[in-house]
Amino acid sequence: LETVTFHSKSPSKILFKPGAFPKAERVLLFIGLRAAKEEAGGNGGDWFDLGMENLPSLQDVSVIFFRSGVTVGEAKQAEDALENALDDHPKRPNIRIHCLEVYAAADLESDGGESESDDGWDGEE
């Protein structure tokens, strides 16, 4: 599988434009929810407009949310928003979402596209 990995405190920095990743079958995202919440407040409540509909080969989406700065309810709202955004994708990709309580800059470091989180999930099945 061709995998695309993004690490961002801010989901507005991630946008899949048409034709950018036509062979991407798997997307792995690391996103800070504090910034997502602030951005959602400024754009009419839309938590995630990432353009995933522009990934025609997409089969799997794995997301690590860093929950620092938001409530459990707001984290659930973000999960629901991401799932709703993917509901319209023609391939109906599998989605896995994990929430981590604490955001640490070290969690966003990458060693060539493979990342680990504190919950023992390494993005592999």
Disulfide bonds with the S-S distance in Angstrom:
none
